[in-house]
Amino acid sequence: MAANKTTVRVIVLGCGNMGASHARAYHALPGFELAALVAPGSTRRSPLARELGGVAEFDSFDAALDTVPAEAVAVCTWPDSHYSLIKQALLHGLHVFAEKPLAETVAEAEELVALAGEKNRKLVVGYILRHHPAWERFIQLARTLGKPLVMRMNLNQQSRAGEWQTHKQLMQSMSPIVDCGVHYVDVMCQMTRSKPVRVQAIGARLSGEIAESMYNYGQLQVVFADGSVGWYEAGWGPMMSETAYFVKDVIGPKGSVSIIEPGTDAGTDSADIDAHTRTSALRVHHADLNAAGDFMHRDEVIDMQDEPGHQDLCNREQQFFLRAIRDDLDLRDHLEDAVNSLRIVLAADESVRTGRVVVL
């Protein structure tokens, strides 16, 4: 596909937090035109449409496809609808930006990747941390620590009111360690660049407001072929503690790198979407000892306070999507990583439900 510098018209499916952020990106960025907003009902859709200059609104994807010309679609709906909408878009000849996870099963995700290749369309998955300079630096530094790596990460969210309603809706199809876990497992895979071989996990249902078959707290452990190990924890709900909601560090033979928690005082809000990517600094620790057995180097603190917020990160994701389309970027590694991280968190979900270790 030759480079194309014409404007890319995009239909946005879903007008929740991520849909609205991506719609604002398409409205603001040169090279894109926001063609339409699609959501069942006007409660969130119409105010957003007015904010963005009166963009066309539709209740269904079919209606939008029949009415407005477009070259791309952004799938920002509930996770259980991703597979069918992405497939429909690709079959219609559209490039696709899809919020994570790509699908509910590995087989469905692999089918979508194959279909994108067959149709010669770009399929980009919304792994927002891949576009964050502090997280990119975090991964780069992790690769200097030697092997094996010990990777520890969590994102517990104390949610209430509308946030808890959103989490309960998400848990109609998937648990926190699946929905959020793909981001952080993807980071682990980038750090170690080794094949995952074994996953085990535990989970607990801490609320009577969710289905008996679902759990709102989970913890997974993954082992890689190079001996590296990763731990990830996620919980949602009004009962969650905020004492240790933010752990992001990696340890290797040569030392460790940690993202310093952005806020530890009483004002911390783990449900704040900006806090999920925000860092204040990276702490780099060197393991070298001198003849007396003392550390040879003081810890280095890398200030990362001047960093992008949530909307700017969404803008960066869409700039990457535009480059993928215009410059015909090779997305094979990107999609292989997306499927790989999904494979790990779905194996973790299987482990929770069966009580067994899952060999990949």
N, C-alpha and C positions, 0 to 999 in steps of 0.2 A: 504494500500500500504506500503510495507516494505521499510525501509530506503535504499537508493541506492547511493553509493559513486562513481559510474561511471561518466564519463564526460557527461554533458548535451550539446548536439549540438543544436544550435539556428539559425533559419532563421530570419533575421531582415527585416521587411516590412516598407519601407520609409527611405529616406536618408537625411531628413531635419535636423534641429537642434537637435531634440530629438532622431531621429533614429540614427544619427551619434554618439551622446553621448552614447547611449545604445550599439551600435556596438563596440565602443571603450572599454566599460566596459566588454563585453563578450570576447573581444580579450585579455584583460589584466588580468582578474580574473581567478585564479585556479578553476577548476570545470566546466568551460564552454569552449566550442569550437564554434567559429563563423563559421557557416556552409555556409551561403550565404547572400548576400544583394539583395533585390528586390526593384526596382523602375522603373517606365516607363521612359526610357531615361537614358543616361549615364552621363549627365552633372555633377551631384553631386555624383552619384553612383560610377563611375570609379575612380575618385581621391581618394575617401574614400577606395575603394577596394585595390588600390595600397598602400595607407598608412598602411593598416592593413595586408600587406603581400601577396596580390594577391588573396584575397578570391573570391569565385565563385560569378558571377553576373547573374541576371535574370531580364527580363522585367515584368514577372508575377509570382504570387504566385503558380499557377498551374504548371508552368514550373519548379520552384524550387522543389515543392513536388514530381514531377516525376523524378527528377535527383539526389537530395542529400538526404541522410538519416538525420533525425533530430528528436529530442524529444520535442522541444519547439519552439515557435515563439514569436517575439516581434512585436506587431502591433503599428506602429508609423506613420501612414498615416493620411490623412485628416479625421476629425471627422465623416463625413457622410459615410465613408467606414468602420468604426470600426465594426459595427454589423455584416455585411456580412463576413468580414475576420475572426473575432473571431469565428463565428459560423462554418465557413469552417475548421478552425484549430482544434476546439474541435471535430468536426465530424471525422476529420482525426486522432484523438487520440493524439493530441499534447497538452502540457501544454502551457498556454498563459500568457504573460505579455502584458497588453494593456495600452497605454496612455489614459488619460482621454479625454472626457467622455466615459463611457463604450458603450453608444449607444445614439441615438437621441430621444428615448422615454423610459418611465419607463417600459412599457410592454416589449420592446425589451431587456432592461437590465435584467429584471427578467427572461426572457426566457434564456438568456445566463448563468445566475447564476444557473438556474435549469439544463441546459444542462451540465455544468461543473460538477455538482454533479452526474448526471446520468452517465457520462463518466468517473468519478473518475479522473478527470484532475484538476490541479491547475490553477486558474484564479486570477491573481494579477493585480490590477489597479494602475497606476502610480501616486499616491498621494505623490509627492516628499517631501512635508513638514513633512510628518510622519517620515521621516528619518533624519531630521535636529535637532541637539541637542538643539539649541536655541529655536526653535518652540516647541519642546517637553517640554522644561522647561517652556515656555510661557503658554502652556496648563496646566501643573501641577500647576503652581502658580495661574492660573485663578480659579482652583477648590478649592482654599483656601479662596476665597473672599466672600463666602456665596451666597445666592440666594435671589432675581433673579440677573442675570447678564445682563449688557448692553455691547454688543460687537460691536465695530466699526472697519471696515476694508475697504481698497480700494486698487486698483492698476490701476491707469490711466497711459497710455503709449503714449507719444508723438512720433509717428512713422513717418518715411520718407523712401524714396527710397525702398530698398528691404524689410524692416520691414513693410512698409505700404502695399506693394504688398502682403506680407504674411497675414496681417490682412484682406485685402479685400478678399483674397481667403477663409479665415476662415469664413468670414461673408456671404459667399454664402450658408452656412448651419446653422450657429448659431451666436448669438450676444456675445459681450464681457462678459455680466453678466452670460451667460451660460458657455462659454468656460473656462473662468478664475474663475468664481464664485464657481465652484464645490470644488476647493482647499480650499477656505476661509470659505465657508459654512460647509465643512467637519471639519475644525478647530472649528467652533462654536458648531457643534454637539458634538465634543469631549469634549469641555469645559463644556457644560451644561448637557450632557447626558440625555436630556429630549426630548419628542416627539414634532416635529414641528407641529403646528396646523393651522397657518394662514400666508399667504404671500401676499404682495402687492408690486407693483413696478412701476416705471416711466422710460421712455426712450425718446431719441431724435435722429433724423437723422441729422447729422451735415455735411454731404458730399453728393454731387451729384454723386460721384463715386461709390456709393453702391446702391443696389436695393431699390426701394421705400418702399418695405415691410420690410426692415431691418433698424436697428438703431445701431449707433456706440458708443452711450453713454447710460448707464443704471444704475439705483440704485434700490436695493431691500431692503425690510424690512421683517423680519421673526419673528413671535411670537411663543414661545415654551410653552408647557403645564405647566411648573413650573413658568411661568411669565417672563422668560428671553426674551430679545429682541436682534435682531442682525440687523446690517445695513451693506450693501456692495455696493460699487460703482466701476464701471469700464468703461473706455472709451479708444478708439483707434483712432489714426489719427494725421495728421500734425497740427491740430488746438488745440490739448489738452494742457492744462496748466501743468507745472511741479512744480507749487508752492506747491500743496498739493497732490502729487501723491501717497504718502506713509503714510497711517494712519493704525496703527495696535495696538489697545488697548482694554482692557476689564475692566469694572468697576463693583464692587459689594458692598454690604453693608459695608464690612470691608476695602475697599480701591480699588486700581487699579494697573494694570500691563500694561506697554506699551513697545513696541519695539521702541527704539530710532532710528529715521530715519538715514540711513547710510550716507547720504550726503545732505546738504541743500544749498551748495554754487552753483555758476553759472555753475560748471562743472557737475552737476547731469544729468544723462541720464536715463530716465525712461524706455527706450526701451532695456537697457542692461539686458540680461537674468540673469546674475549673481546678479544684483541688486534686482531681484524679491524675492530672498530668503535671501539675505545678511542682517545681523543685526550688529550693533556696540555694543549695550548694551540693557539690560532690565532694566527699571525703575520700582521699586516696591514702591507704596505709601500706607501707613497705615492710616486709618481714625480715629484712637483712639485720643480722646481729653482729656486733663487733666482738673482739677477743674477750671483753669483759661480760659478754652476754646481754648487752644493752642494745636498743635499737639504734641503727646507724643514721636513720633519717626521721625527721619529724613528719607527722601526717600533713599532707597537703590538702588545703581546702580551696576548691575551685568555685568561685562565686558564679552562680547561674541565675541571679535574680532578674536580670534584664532578659526576659524570655517571652515567647509568644503566649497569648491567652488562648482560650478554647476556639474563639471565632477565627483567629489568625491561623491556628493549626488546621481548621477546616478549609480555610483558603489555600493553605499549602498543599493539602491533599488534592484539592481540585486543580491546582496548577500542575501537579504531577499527572493527574488524569488527562489534562489537556495536552501535555507533552507526550504522553503515551499515544494519544490519537494522532497528533500532528507529526510526530517524529517517528512513528511506528516502533515504539520501544518494545524490546523483547521482554515479555512479562512471564516467561516460563518459570524462572526462579521465584518470582513474587507469588505466583499461583501455587507452585509446589510447596512453598512455605505456608501458605494459607491452608492448604489441605492437610499438611503435616501437623500444624497446631490444632486443627479441628480433630484430627485423628487422636491426638493425645488427650484432649479434654473429654471427648466422647468415651475413650477407654477409661478415664477416671470415673465418669458417670456410671459406666458398666460395673466398675469395681465397687462403687458405693452400693449399688443395687444387688450385687451378687456376693459381696464380701470376699471376692477373690482378687488375686493379682492378675493383671491382664498383660499378656506377652504380645508385643506388636510385631 
